[in-house]
């Protein structure tokens, strides 16, 4: 999981990997409680499995389940040039989004850093997960001062983390570039926080603005829990307030239609593929096709055969749904080059011919991955 102030060992048992961290008893008990509460709240964090206390001694072992298909930031960024680019942008977006999610739930992280985070590919994005909660606290809500302090800690730690990697890569401009990049995390955080707490004033009959606000939140992955329209002082306009749930809008829709459990970014891409297939079915048949029927056909005739063909190449340590998202990205790139839709089969064959490249594979050619602009990868600790 990267550098740690405490000893961490890994245990593989019945095909599952667990991280065992030794730390003081009170710290371990607090971290265990925080992680369990984060799990109940559906927040992105590793899962606490057990807490073993050493009798009267002030020592304990915290057991967490290793996050499947995940990768630490050092492994992730050492595969690519560290300077400005889509990969670093995705990672910084992920860090800002994680902190927003935690703060909305009243979680003060206290030690936000790249080293205390794991990452997973999520369609064309990256999702970040809290790993270390030793200094974390959970409150009913956080004050602006608590949020600002947590954000300051994150910006500083991200800057040092990026600078450290830059020095390892022998880049003389690493420090200045890292500080500049880290500062953008603050902008990303503040932009998303403002978007979620925006309360625009609308005309009483402006239903389009309400729909647009809901759609914007859905595009960001948030489902809408509650909408309220409060009259302003002049009585002619209303203030729109929207309460949002966790960031799994598309994931819930995909699961409802197909039973598939995916990350939010993956689900958005897969739903678009499903809808494209539904449009093709309607064009071929000349009649409307219900979405539920189209979903069943897409699952049977498109996704499942593709996963079967991908599995021998990607192996058990990689996420098959992410690999299919990579194929769809390959399809889009090839179609852009040729000026027409090359079709799924052509993209799949091309992707397999490249060896299904991904940064988590030591045998992958990172230059090839960069050329086709595939999404970022995952890592598994050695058994």
C-alpha positions as CSV (number, residue, x, y, z in Angstrom):
1,X,0.0,0.0,0.0
2,X,3.0,2.3,-0.2
3,X,5.0,3.9,2.6
4,X,3.5,3.5,6.1
5,X,4.5,4.7,9.6
6,X,3.6,1.2,10.9
7,X,4.5,-2.3,9.8
8,X,2.2,-3.8,7.3
9,X,2.1,-7.4,6.2
10,X,-0.1,-9.1,3.6
11,X,-1.8,-12.4,4.0
12,X,-3.4,-14.4,1.2
13,X,-6.2,-16.7,2.5
14,X,-8.7,-18.6,0.3
15,X,-8.0,-16.4,-2.6
16,X,-8.5,-13.1,-0.7
17,X,-5.7,-10.7,0.2
18,X,-5.6,-9.0,3.6
19,X,-3.4,-6.2,4.9
20,X,-2.4,-6.6,8.6
21,X,-1.1,-3.3,10.1
22,X,0.5,-3.2,13.6
23,X,-0.2,0.0,15.5
24,X,-1.0,1.2,19.1
25,X,-4.2,-0.2,20.5
26,X,-6.2,3.0,20.8
27,X,-5.2,4.1,17.3
28,X,-6.1,0.8,15.8
29,X,-9.5,0.7,17.6
30,X,-10.3,4.2,16.4
31,X,-9.3,3.4,12.8
32,X,-11.3,0.2,12.9
33,X,-14.4,2.1,14.0
34,X,-14.0,4.9,11.4
35,X,-13.5,2.4,8.6
36,X,-16.6,0.4,9.6
37,X,-18.7,3.6,9.6
38,X,-17.3,4.6,6.2
39,X,-18.4,1.1,4.9
40,X,-21.9,1.5,6.3
41,X,-22.1,5.0,4.7
42,X,-21.0,3.6,1.3
43,X,-17.9,5.8,1.1
44,X,-14.8,4.9,-0.9
45,X,-12.5,3.3,1.6
46,X,-10.9,-0.1,2.3
47,X,-13.0,-2.5,4.3
48,X,-12.1,-3.2,7.9
49,X,-12.3,-7.0,8.6
50,X,-11.0,-7.5,12.1
51,X,-9.1,-6.0,15.1
52,X,-6.8,-8.1,17.1
53,X,-5.6,-6.7,20.5
54,X,-2.6,-7.9,22.3
55,X,-3.9,-8.3,25.8
56,X,-2.9,-5.6,28.2
57,X,-0.1,-4.4,25.9
58,X,-0.8,-1.2,24.0
59,X,-0.6,-2.8,20.6
60,X,-3.0,-4.2,18.1
61,X,-3.3,-5.5,14.5
62,X,-5.9,-4.0,12.2
63,X,-7.0,-6.3,9.4
64,X,-8.3,-4.8,6.2
65,X,-9.3,-6.4,2.9
66,X,-7.0,-5.4,0.1
67,X,-8.9,-3.4,-2.5
68,X,-9.3,-5.6,-5.7
69,X,-7.8,-4.2,-8.9
70,X,-6.3,-1.3,-7.1
71,X,-2.9,0.4,-7.6
72,X,-0.9,2.8,-5.5
73,X,0.1,6.2,-6.8
74,X,3.9,5.4,-7.2
75,X,3.2,2.4,-9.3
76,X,0.6,4.3,-11.3
77,X,2.6,7.5,-12.1
78,X,6.0,5.8,-12.6
79,X,4.5,4.1,-15.7
80,X,3.9,7.5,-17.4
81,X,5.6,10.9,-17.8
82,X,4.9,12.8,-14.7
83,X,4.2,16.2,-16.3
84,X,0.9,17.7,-17.3
85,X,-1.4,15.2,-19.1
86,X,-4.7,13.3,-18.8
87,X,-3.4,10.6,-16.4
88,X,-2.2,13.1,-13.8
89,X,-5.4,15.1,-14.2
90,X,-7.5,12.0,-13.6
91,X,-5.6,11.3,-10.4
92,X,-5.9,14.8,-9.1
93,X,-9.6,14.8,-9.9
94,X,-9.9,11.6,-8.0
95,X,-8.2,13.0,-4.9
96,X,-10.4,16.1,-4.9
97,X,-13.6,14.0,-5.4
98,X,-12.6,11.7,-2.6
99,X,-12.2,14.5,-0.2
100,X,-15.5,16.1,-1.2
101,X,-17.3,12.8,-0.6
102,X,-15.7,12.4,2.8
103,X,-16.5,16.0,3.9
104,X,-20.1,15.8,2.8
105,X,-20.4,12.8,5.2
106,X,-18.8,14.7,8.1
107,X,-15.4,12.9,7.8
108,X,-12.3,14.8,8.7
109,X,-9.4,12.8,7.2
110,X,-6.5,14.5,8.9
111,X,-3.8,12.9,6.9
112,X,-4.9,13.2,3.3
113,X,-2.1,12.1,1.0
114,X,-1.3,10.1,-2.1
115,X,0.4,7.5,0.0
116,X,-2.8,7.0,2.1
117,X,-4.9,6.4,-1.0
118,X,-5.4,3.5,-3.4
119,X,-6.7,4.0,-7.0
120,X,-8.8,2.0,-9.4
121,X,-9.5,2.5,-13.0
122,X,-13.1,3.5,-13.5
123,X,-14.0,3.7,-17.1
124,X,-12.2,6.8,-18.5
125,X,-11.6,8.1,-15.0
126,X,-9.9,7.1,-11.8
127,X,-11.5,6.5,-8.4
128,X,-9.7,7.1,-5.2
129,X,-10.2,5.2,-2.0
130,X,-9.1,6.1,1.6
131,X,-6.7,3.5,3.0
132,X,-5.3,5.1,6.2
133,X,-7.8,6.4,8.7
134,X,-5.5,6.7,11.8
135,X,-6.1,10.4,12.2
136,X,-9.7,10.5,10.9
137,X,-12.7,11.8,12.8
138,X,-16.4,11.6,12.0
139,X,-18.7,14.5,13.0
140,X,-22.3,15.3,12.2
141,X,-21.0,18.0,9.9
142,X,-17.7,19.7,9.3
143,X,-17.1,23.4,9.7
144,X,-15.6,25.5,7.0
145,X,-12.4,25.7,9.0
146,X,-12.2,21.9,9.3
147,X,-12.7,21.5,5.6
148,X,-10.1,24.2,4.8
149,X,-7.5,22.5,7.1
150,X,-8.1,19.1,5.6
151,X,-7.8,20.6,2.1
152,X,-4.5,22.4,3.0
153,X,-3.1,19.1,4.2
154,X,-4.1,17.4,1.0
155,X,-2.6,20.1,-1.3
156,X,0.7,20.1,0.7
157,X,1.0,16.3,0.7
158,X,0.1,15.9,-2.9
159,X,2.8,18.4,-3.8
160,X,5.4,16.5,-1.8
161,X,4.3,13.2,-3.3
162,X,4.5,14.4,-6.9
163,X,7.8,16.2,-6.2
164,X,9.3,13.0,-4.8
165,X,8.3,11.0,-7.9
166,X,9.7,13.7,-10.1
167,X,13.1,13.6,-8.4
168,X,13.1,9.8,-8.9
169,X,12.5,10.4,-12.6
170,X,15.4,12.8,-12.7
171,X,13.3,15.9,-13.6
172,X,15.0,19.1,-12.6
173,X,11.7,21.0,-12.7
174,X,9.9,18.4,-10.5
175,X,9.4,20.6,-7.4
176,X,7.9,23.6,-9.1
177,X,5.7,21.5,-11.4
178,X,4.5,19.4,-8.4
179,X,3.5,22.4,-6.4
180,X,1.7,23.9,-9.3
181,X,-0.2,20.6,-10.0
182,X,-1.1,20.2,-6.3
183,X,-2.6,23.7,-6.2
184,X,-5.1,22.6,-8.8
185,X,-6.5,20.0,-6.3
186,X,-7.8,22.9,-4.3
187,X,-9.5,24.4,-7.4
188,X,-11.0,21.0,-8.3
189,X,-12.3,20.5,-4.8
190,X,-13.8,24.0,-4.5
191,X,-15.4,23.7,-8.0
192,X,-17.1,20.4,-7.1
193,X,-18.1,21.5,-3.6
194,X,-19.7,24.7,-5.1
195,X,-21.5,22.6,-7.7
196,X,-23.1,20.4,-5.1
197,X,-24.2,23.2,-2.9
198,X,-25.4,25.6,-5.5
199,X,-28.8,27.1,-4.8
200,X,-29.8,29.1,-7.9
201,X,-32.8,31.5,-8.0
202,X,-35.4,30.5,-10.7
203,X,-38.6,31.8,-12.1
204,X,-41.5,29.8,-10.6
205,X,-42.3,28.2,-14.0
206,X,-38.8,27.4,-15.1
207,X,-39.0,23.7,-15.1
208,X,-36.3,23.4,-17.7
209,X,-33.7,24.9,-15.3
210,X,-34.8,22.3,-12.7
211,X,-34.3,19.5,-15.2
212,X,-30.9,20.9,-16.3
213,X,-29.7,21.1,-12.7
214,X,-30.7,17.4,-12.0
215,X,-29.1,16.3,-15.3
216,X,-25.8,18.1,-14.4
217,X,-25.7,16.3,-11.0
218,X,-26.5,13.0,-12.7
219,X,-23.7,13.6,-15.2
220,X,-21.4,13.9,-12.2
221,X,-22.7,10.6,-10.9
222,X,-24.9,11.9,-8.1
223,X,-28.5,10.7,-7.7
224,X,-31.0,13.3,-6.4
225,X,-32.6,12.5,-3.1
226,X,-34.8,15.5,-2.6
227,X,-35.7,18.8,-4.4
228,X,-37.2,21.8,-2.7
229,X,-38.3,25.2,-4.0
230,X,-38.3,27.9,-1.4
231,X,-39.9,31.3,-2.3
232,X,-37.6,34.3,-2.2
233,X,-38.5,37.5,-0.3
234,X,-40.2,39.1,-3.4
235,X,-42.4,36.1,-3.9
236,X,-41.8,36.0,-7.7
237,X,-38.8,33.6,-7.7
238,X,-37.8,30.4,-6.0
239,X,-34.5,29.2,-4.6
240,X,-33.8,25.6,-5.8
241,X,-32.2,23.3,-3.2
242,X,-31.2,19.8,-4.2
243,X,-30.1,17.1,-1.8
244,X,-27.8,14.5,-3.5
245,X,-26.9,10.9,-2.5
246,X,-23.7,9.0,-3.1
247,X,-21.9,9.1,-6.5
248,X,-23.5,5.9,-7.9
249,X,-26.3,7.2,-10.2
250,X,-25.2,5.3,-13.3
251,X,-24.0,2.3,-11.3
252,X,-27.5,1.8,-9.7
253,X,-29.2,2.1,-13.2
254,X,-26.8,-0.4,-14.7
255,X,-27.4,-2.8,-11.8
256,X,-31.2,-2.4,-12.1
257,X,-31.2,-3.2,-15.8
258,X,-28.6,-5.9,-16.0
259,X,-27.6,-7.1,-12.5
260,X,-24.0,-6.0,-13.1
261,X,-22.1,-4.3,-10.2
262,X,-19.7,-1.7,-11.6
263,X,-18.0,1.5,-10.6
264,X,-19.7,4.7,-11.5
265,X,-17.5,5.7,-14.5
266,X,-17.6,2.1,-15.9
267,X,-21.4,2.1,-15.6
268,X,-21.7,5.4,-17.5
269,X,-19.7,3.9,-20.4
270,X,-21.5,0.6,-20.3
271,X,-24.9,2.2,-20.3
272,X,-24.0,4.3,-23.3
273,X,-22.9,1.1,-25.1
274,X,-26.2,-0.5,-24.1
275,X,-28.2,2.4,-25.5
276,X,-26.2,2.4,-28.7
277,X,-27.0,-1.3,-29.1
278,X,-30.7,-0.6,-28.3
279,X,-30.7,2.0,-31.1
280,X,-29.2,-0.5,-33.5
281,X,-31.8,-3.2,-32.6
282,X,-34.6,-0.7,-33.2
283,X,-33.1,0.3,-36.6
284,X,-32.7,-3.3,-37.7
285,X,-36.1,-4.4,-36.5
286,X,-38.0,-1.2,-37.4
287,X,-39.8,-1.2,-34.1
288,X,-39.1,0.3,-30.6
289,X,-37.3,-2.1,-28.2
290,X,-38.0,-1.8,-24.5
291,X,-34.9,-0.9,-22.5
292,X,-35.2,-4.0,-20.3
293,X,-35.3,-6.3,-23.4
294,X,-32.4,-4.4,-25.0
295,X,-30.4,-4.8,-21.8
296,X,-31.0,-8.5,-21.7
297,X,-29.9,-8.8,-25.4
298,X,-26.9,-6.6,-24.9
299,X,-25.8,-8.7,-21.9
300,X,-26.3,-12.0,-23.8
301,X,-25.0,-11.1,-27.2
302,X,-22.5,-8.3,-26.7
303,X,-21.0,-8.1,-23.2
304,X,-20.7,-11.7,-22.1
305,X,-19.1,-13.0,-25.4
306,X,-16.6,-10.1,-25.2
307,X,-15.7,-10.9,-21.6
308,X,-15.2,-14.5,-22.5
309,X,-12.8,-13.5,-25.2
310,X,-10.9,-11.0,-23.0
311,X,-10.5,-13.2,-19.9
312,X,-7.6,-15.5,-21.2
313,X,-5.5,-12.4,-22.0
314,X,-6.2,-10.1,-19.0
315,X,-6.0,-12.9,-16.4
316,X,-7.7,-13.1,-13.0
317,X,-5.9,-10.0,-11.5
318,X,-7.6,-7.5,-13.7
319,X,-11.1,-6.2,-13.8
320,X,-13.0,-7.7,-16.8
321,X,-15.5,-4.8,-17.0
322,X,-12.7,-2.3,-17.1
323,X,-11.1,-4.3,-19.9
324,X,-14.3,-4.1,-21.9
325,X,-14.4,-0.3,-21.3
326,X,-10.8,-0.3,-22.7
327,X,-12.1,-2.0,-25.8
328,X,-14.8,0.6,-26.2
329,X,-12.1,3.3,-25.9
330,X,-10.1,1.5,-28.5
331,X,-13.1,1.4,-30.8
332,X,-13.6,5.1,-30.4
333,X,-10.0,5.9,-31.2
334,X,-9.9,3.6,-34.2
335,X,-13.2,5.1,-35.5
336,X,-11.7,8.6,-35.1
337,X,-8.7,7.6,-37.2
338,X,-10.8,6.0,-40.0
339,X,-13.6,8.5,-39.9
340,X,-16.3,5.8,-39.5
341,X,-17.5,3.3,-36.9
342,X,-15.1,0.3,-37.1
343,X,-17.3,-1.9,-35.0
344,X,-16.8,-3.7,-31.7
345,X,-15.2,-6.8,-33.2
346,X,-12.5,-4.8,-35.0
347,X,-11.7,-3.0,-31.8
348,X,-11.6,-6.2,-29.7
349,X,-9.2,-7.9,-32.1
350,X,-7.0,-4.8,-32.2
351,X,-7.0,-4.6,-28.4
352,X,-6.1,-8.2,-28.0
353,X,-3.4,-7.9,-30.7
354,X,-1.8,-5.2,-28.5
355,X,-1.8,-7.7,-25.6
356,X,-4.7,-5.9,-23.9
357,X,-2.2,-3.4,-22.5
358,X,-2.7,-1.8,-19.1
359,X,-0.2,-0.1,-16.7
360,X,-0.6,-2.7,-14.0
361,X,1.0,-5.4,-16.3
362,X,4.8,-5.4,-16.0
363,X,4.9,-6.8,-19.6
364,X,2.9,-4.0,-21.1
365,X,4.6,-1.5,-23.3
366,X,3.7,1.8,-21.7
367,X,4.4,3.7,-24.9
368,X,1.8,1.6,-26.7
369,X,-0.7,2.3,-23.9
370,X,0.0,6.1,-24.2
371,X,-0.4,6.0,-27.9
372,X,-3.9,4.5,-27.7
373,X,-4.7,6.6,-24.5
374,X,-6.2,3.7,-22.6
375,X,-7.4,4.2,-19.0
376,X,-5.1,3.7,-16.0
377,X,-4.4,0.4,-14.4
378,X,-4.5,-1.6,-11.1
379,X,-2.0,-3.5,-9.0
380,X,-2.1,-6.5,-6.7
381,X,0.5,-7.2,-4.0
382,X,2.7,-10.2,-4.4
383,X,1.2,-13.3,-2.8
